[in-house]
Amino acid sequence: MLTMIIAVSLGIMTFYSTQEEWGNTWAIISGIVVVMLAQLAIGLFIRSRINKITGDIQDIMVQTQNKINRQINIMQYRQLGNPKSAQQLLTKEQNNALRKCLEITERANKYFIWNVLLKKQIISMRMMLYFQMKEFKKVDELMPKALIFDARSVAVKGVRMYKNKDEKVVDYLTKKAAKFKNDDAVLIYSLLAWILVKQNKAADAAKLLAEAKNKVDNQVINDNYERLANGKEKHFSNAQLGDIWYSLYLEEPKIKQQKMQQRGF
């Protein structure tokens, strides 16, 4: 908003300062050019600052993921502890990194007055970070103010609607599923089908997946359709989607208990 006010103000000043010398036509043109240049300059400045913020967040997440991967490799090699305890330690490591990312997003607050959509974008980022930490109360508080546009944020909103027993969740995801393609569509169709199965609407889920089969070529979609079409809704599973599915926290992957081995040193 402030960007537009400053740009228009500069444009008006340019018009009046050149009107007498250049005439109305060229004064108007010069004013419009100044408005456009001012918006571009301010926009590039704000973008550079926001890119620095998102870059710092990405660096933290990459460093944390590399650290977690190293810890996993060590645990697998030495077969230390039980899987649940190990998962708790890794989750704590990840949450510490996510909180650092949340702190970094605060640096964007001072730029909100310059861009109408920026605040919604940062709120969306915070919403997703809180979701990863399973702080769902915070997610629900931020969601009405967030910019929901990509498949991941749509899926998160669908999950929260389902968990909050919102009767509009099926209609919401049905409309959104039609807008996405490829892997994004697979995620939304799979989530919606899972919800329908949980609501004892296996026939509706089968109809939905039949529609999805015509739109995307995906083994999980195909397999689940065959299961539902043959009355095997108890075997419905999105497990093959991997981390993208389990990161919605609707189900947990099965962890195989490993026996500890003593190693000599």
C-alpha positions in Angstrom: 0.0 0.0 0.0 2.8 2.5 1.0 4.5 1.6 -2.3 1.5 2.8 -4.3 1.1 5.9 -2.3 4.8 7.0 -2.7 4.8 6.1 -6.4 1.6 8.0 -7.1 2.8 11.0 -5.1 6.1 11.1 -7.1 4.1 10.8 -10.3 1.8 13.8 -9.3 4.9 15.8 -8.3 6.5 15.0 -11.7 3.4 16.0 -13.6 3.1 19.4 -11.9 6.8 20.2 -12.1 6.9 19.5 -15.9 3.5 20.6 -17.0 4.4 24.2 -17.7 7.5 23.4 -19.6 6.5 20.2 -21.4 2.7 20.6 -21.7 0.0 18.3 -20.4 0.7 15.3 -22.7 4.4 14.9 -21.9 3.8 15.8 -18.3 1.2 13.0 -18.0 3.6 10.5 -19.7 6.5 11.5 -17.5 4.3 11.2 -14.4 3.2 7.7 -15.4 6.8 6.7 -16.1 7.9 7.9 -12.7 5.1 6.0 -11.0 6.1 2.8 -12.8 9.8 3.3 -12.1 9.1 4.1 -8.4 7.0 0.9 -8.0 9.7 -1.1 -9.7 12.6 0.3 -7.6 10.7 -0.2 -4.3 9.5 -3.6 -5.4 13.0 -4.8 -6.2 14.3 -3.4 -2.9 11.6 -5.2 -0.9 12.1 -8.4 -2.9 15.8 -8.4 -2.2 15.2 -8.1 1.6 12.5 -10.9 1.5 14.8 -13.2 -0.6 17.5 -12.7 2.1 15.0 -13.8 4.7 13.8 -16.9 2.8 17.4 -17.7 1.9 18.4 -17.7 5.6 15.4 -20.0 6.4 16.4 -22.4 3.6 20.0 -22.5 4.8 18.8 -23.4 8.4 16.5 -26.1 7.0 19.2 -27.6 4.8 21.8 -27.6 7.6 19.3 -29.2 9.9 18.3 -31.8 7.4 22.0 -32.7 6.8 22.6 -32.9 10.5 19.5 -35.2 11.0 20.6 -37.4 8.1 24.1 -37.8 9.7 22.5 -38.7 13.0 20.2 -41.2 11.3 23.1 -42.9 9.5 25.0 -43.2 12.8 22.0 -44.7 14.6 21.4 -47.2 11.7 25.1 -48.2 11.6 25.4 -48.6 15.4 21.8 -49.7 16.0 21.7 -47.4 19.0 18.5 -47.1 21.1 15.0 -47.9 20.0 13.4 -46.2 17.0 10.8 -44.2 19.0 13.4 -42.6 21.2 15.5 -41.8 18.2 12.5 -40.2 16.5 11.9 -38.0 19.5 15.5 -36.8 19.4 15.3 -36.0 15.7 11.9 -34.3 16.1 13.4 -32.1 18.9 16.3 -31.2 16.6 13.9 -30.3 13.8 11.6 -28.2 16.0 14.6 -26.2 17.3 15.4 -25.3 13.7 11.8 -24.5 12.9 11.6 -22.1 15.8 14.7 -20.3 14.5 13.0 -20.0 11.2 9.9 -18.5 12.9 12.2 -15.9 14.5 13.7 -15.0 11.2 10.3 -14.3 9.7 9.8 -11.5 12.2 12.4 -9.6 10.2 9.8 -9.3 7.4 7.2 -7.4 9.6 8.6 -4.0 8.9 8.0 -4.5 5.2 4.3 -5.3 5.4 3.3 -1.7 4.9 5.0 -1.7 1.5 3.2 -4.7 0.0 -0.4 -5.8 0.5 0.2 -9.5 -0.2 3.5 -9.8 1.7 1.9 -10.0 5.1 -0.4 -12.9 3.9 2.6 -14.7 2.4 4.7 -14.5 5.6 1.7 -15.6 7.7 1.3 -18.6 5.3 5.0 -19.4 5.9 4.5 -19.2 9.7 1.4 -21.3 9.5 3.3 -24.1 7.7 6.2 -23.9 10.2 3.8 -24.2 13.1 2.1 -27.2 11.3 5.4 -28.9 11.0 5.9 -28.5 14.8 2.3 -29.8 15.4 1.3 -26.6 17.1 -2.2 -26.9 15.6 -3.8 -24.2 17.7 -1.4 -21.7 16.2 -2.1 -23.1 12.7 -5.9 -22.6 13.2 -5.3 -19.0 14.4 -3.2 -18.1 11.4 -5.1 -19.9 8.7 -7.9 -17.3 8.1 -5.2 -14.7 7.5 -2.9 -16.8 5.3 -2.6 -17.0 1.6 -3.6 -20.5 0.6 -2.6 -21.2 -3.0 -0.2 -24.2 -3.4 -1.1 -27.8 -3.0 0.8 -28.2 0.3 -1.0 -25.4 2.1 -4.3 -26.5 0.6 -3.7 -30.0 2.0 -2.8 -28.5 5.4 -6.0 -26.5 5.4 -8.0 -29.6 4.4 -6.4 -31.6 7.3 -7.3 -29.0 9.8 -10.8 -28.7 8.5 -11.1 -32.5 8.8 -9.7 -32.5 12.3 -12.0 -29.7 13.4 -15.0 -31.6 11.9 -15.7 -28.9 9.4 -18.5 -30.2 7.2 -17.3 -28.2 4.2 -14.0 -30.0 4.0 -15.1 -32.3 1.1 -16.5 -29.5 -1.0 -13.4 -27.4 -0.3 -10.9 -30.2 -1.4 -13.1 -31.2 -4.3 -12.9 -27.7 -5.8 -9.2 -27.4 -5.2 -8.4 -30.8 -6.6 -9.8 -29.8 -10.0 -7.3 -26.9 -10.2 -4.1 -28.9 -9.6 -2.0 -31.1 -11.9 0.5 -33.9 -11.6 1.9 -34.6 -8.1 0.0 -31.7 -6.7 -3.3 -33.2 -7.9 -2.2 -36.6 -6.6 -1.7 -35.2 -3.1 -5.1 -33.5 -2.9 -7.1 -36.4 -4.5 -5.4 -38.9 -2.2 -6.1 -36.8 0.9 -9.8 -36.3 -0.2 -10.2 -40.0 -0.9 -8.7 -40.9 2.5 -11.2 -38.5 4.2 -14.1 -40.0 2.3 -13.1 -43.5 3.3 -12.8 -42.4 7.0 -16.3 -41.0 6.6 -17.6 -44.4 5.4 -18.1 -43.0 1.9 -16.1 -45.6 0.0 -18.3 -45.3 -3.1 -17.8 -41.6 -3.3 -14.0 -42.1 -2.8 -14.0 -44.6 -5.7 -15.9 -42.2 -7.9 -13.4 -39.5 -7.0 -10.4 -41.7 -7.8 -11.9 -42.7 -11.1 -11.9 -39.0 -12.0 -8.4 -38.7 -10.8 -7.2 -41.6 -12.9 -8.3 -39.7 -16.0 -6.3 -36.7 -14.9 -3.1 -38.2 -13.5 -1.1 -41.3 -14.0 -0.1 -42.4 -10.5 0.3 -45.9 -9.0 -1.1 -44.9 -5.6 -4.3 -43.5 -7.2 -4.6 -46.6 -9.4 -4.1 -49.1 -6.6 -6.5 -47.3 -4.3 -9.1 -47.1 -7.0 -8.9 -50.9 -7.6 -9.2 -51.6 -3.8 -12.3 -49.4 -3.5 -13.8 -50.7 -6.7 -13.4 -54.2 -5.4 -14.9 -53.5 -1.9 -11.5 -53.6 -0.1 -11.7 -50.2 1.5 -9.9 -51.6 4.6 -6.8 -52.0 2.4 -6.9 -48.3 1.2 -3.5 -46.8 1.8 -1.5 -43.7 0.9 1.7 -45.0 2.4 3.4 -45.2 -1.0 3.2 -41.4 -1.2 5.9 -41.4 1.4 7.0 -38.3 3.4 4.6 -36.0 1.6 1.7 -38.1 3.1 3.1 -38.7 6.5 4.0 -35.0 6.9 0.2 -34.3 7.1 0.2 -36.2 10.4 -2.9 -38.1 9.6 -1.1 -41.4 9.9 2.3 -42.5 11.2 4.7 -44.8 9.3 5.2 -48.2 10.7 8.5 -48.4 12.6 10.2 -51.8 12.8 11.8 -52.5 16.2 15.4 -53.4 15.8 17.4 -55.4 18.4 20.4 -53.6 19.8 23.8 -55.1 19.1 26.8 -54.8 21.3 29.9 -53.8 19.4 33.4 -54.2 20.6 35.8 -51.3 20.7 
